[in-house]
Amino acid sequence: MTASTDLLIDAFGRIREIVHDTVDGLSPDELAVRVDDGANSIAWLVWHLTRVQDDHLADATGTEQVWTAGKWAERFALPFSPRATGYAHSAEDVAALGGAGLTAESLLSYHDAVHDRTVAHLGALRDTDLGRVVDEGWSPPVTLGVRLVSVVSDDLQHAGQAAFIRGWLERP
């Protein structure tokens, strides 16, 4: 490991902490609550941030996603393509995920499986690996380091949104 990968492992660990603090102990109904009809639920936000991490890390490392390799897509049985990550989801899609009866345990188990694989990949990296181009579709091309920071940023934002909803649920 290097100082850079240590920082990334710490960042992904903070995401995991927020996800656990937010989801732990909530019922399927609480996970599905939306502050209005156009808003995301805790269940959708955590599923989405985990799917993005899983999708982007698998793409960058040339491995199969935990979602499919671990049969999570079948276990969750969501009304979406197994390739779906939540990008371009409509309010109806968010509602459909909330209506799927996901549990805190299932969301946390999938998140932990993705987190564990992320940490394993990061632990095997050297600083020079972070400069490897993983996506030529952008100008400038996206390096592994930039992709990882992008995932951390996106995941932290969604974890914070989910934590806000939990706080909103618990207010007097």
N, C-alpha and C positions, 0 to 999 in steps of 0.2 A: 504494500500500500504506500501511498504518497500523501503529502500534505493536501493536495488537491482532492484526492479520492476520500481522504478522511473527512474533509469539509462536506463533500457531497453525501457521504454516508450519514453524517450528522444531520444534514438538511432533510434527507428522506426519513430519518428517524423522527424528526420533529413533526413531519406530516403524519406519520403513524401515530404519534402521541395525541395529536389533535383529533384524528379520526377516532381513536379509541375513547378519548374523553368525551367526544360528542355522541357517539353511537351507543356506547355501553349502557345497558339497562333500559333502552327504549323499546316500546312495543312496536309491532308492525304498523299499527295505526298512527303512532307518534312519528315513526320514520316517514310515513306517507303524507304528513301534514304539509300544506302549502299555505303561505301567508296570504295569497290570493290566487285566483285561477290561472294567472300567467306566470307564477313563481315556481321555482324548483323546490323539491322536497329534500330532506336530509338523505333519504334513501337514494334518490337520483344523483345528488351531488357526490356522495361517497362512491356509488357505483361508477359514475363518470370519471372522477379523478383517478380511480383505481384502473379503469379501462384505459385511460390515456397513458398512465405510467406503464401498464402492461404492453400496450400496443407500441408505444414509442421505443421502449427498451428492447422489445423483441425485434423490431425493425432495425434498430441500430446495431444489434448484436447478431443478427441473422439467425435468431432462434424462434421457435414456435411460442405463441402467447400462452401464458398460464391459463387464460380463459378457455382455450380450446384443449391444450395438452392435459390440463387437470380436470377436464369435463365440467368446468364451472358453467359453461353456456347451457348444458343440458340440465344441470342441477337447478339453475335459476329459472330456466324455461320462460324467458322473457319473450314478448311478442315482437322481437327485432331480429335482424340478421345476426348471426354469431360474430360478424365483423364490426357491428355497430359499437361505437364508443361514446355516443351521445352528441357528437357534433351535428348541428342542424336539426336536432330534435325539436319537435313542436311541444306546445303545452299539453296536447293530447298524449304525446309520447311520454312526457313526464308523469302524467296522470296514470298511464298504463303501467309504468314501472311501479308506481306507488300502490297500485291495485294488485300487484303480483304477490303481495303478502310476504315480502322479504323480511327476514329477521335480522336482529342485531348480530346474532351469531354467524349467520351466513355472510353478511357483508364484511364483518371483521375477519372471518376465516379467509375469504377471497383476498381481502386487502393484505393480510399477513403473508399469504402465499406469494403475492406479487412483491411485497416488500422484501421478503427473504431472498427471492431471486434477484431483485435489484441489488441488494447488498452483496450477494455472491459475485455478480458481474462487476460491480464497482471495486470489490476487493482484489480482483484479478487485473485491474487496469494499472498502467504506468502513466505518468504525466504525458508522455509523447502520444499515447493513444487518444487523448482528448482533442488533439489537433486533426484527427482523421475526419475527412469529409464523409458525412452519412446521408446527405441530401443535396443533390445538385440542382434541384428544382427552384432554388432561391438565389438571389443575387445580393450579397455573396453567398456561395454555397455554405450549407450549415455543417459545422463540425460536431463531433460527438459532445465536446464540452458545452457548446452552445445549446445543443438539443437537451442535454441533461439539466442545464440551468433553466431552460424554457419549461421543462416538465415540473421542476421544483416550483417555479413561479406560479404556473397554472394550478398545480395541486394545492399549494398553500392558499391561494385565493379561494378555491372551492371549499377547502377544509374550513377556512374562516367563515364562509357563507353558511355552511352547515352548522358551525358552532353558534353563529348568530341565531339561527332558527331554534336551536336547542335552548338558548337563553330566552328567546321569545316564548317558547312553550312553557318554561319554568317560571316566568314572571308571575307575581301575585295578581 
